[in-house]
Amino acid sequence: MNAKTKQQDRRVFVQDEHCPIRNVVAHIGDKWSLLIIFSLVDGPDRFNSLKSRIEGISQRMLTQTLRDLERDGFVERTVYPEVPVKVVYELTDLGRGIAKPAWGLVSWANDHLQDVYSARKSYDDRP
C-alpha cells in the first residue's frame, strides 16, 4: 500500500450529528457524566445522595448533567407525588449498556496510570 492510499484510507471525523464521537462519546466523556453513570450502576438514587457521593460537583452542574443524560436516554428521572416531592434517578437500559464498556476504559486507565505519568514526565523533562 503506498502513502497516498494510506492517506485516503484514514478515518475522517466530520462535524455533523451522525459522527458518533462528536455526538455521543464526547458527551459521555465530559468531566461528570461517567461519574454520574457509575454512581447509578448499583441502583436508583436521589439528587442529594448523588451530590454527596460525587466529590467536587456543584448543584448546578449535577442538575445540568443529569438533564443532559436524561435527554440522551441514559438516565430516567422519576418524580413521586409525595410531600415533600421525591425525585429518583436511575440508569435506563441504554445507560447500563454504556456503563460496561466505559468501565473497561476506566479499568485500563487505572492499570496504565503510572505509564501515563512516566510518559508525561519524560516529555516534560525533554530539553
Secondary structure by P-SEA (a helix, b strand, c coil): ccaaaaaaacccccccccccccccccccccccaaaaaaaaccccccaaaaaaacccccaaaaaaaaaaaaaaccbbbbbbccccbbbbbbbcaaaaaaaaaaaaaaaaaaacaaaaaaaaaaaaacc
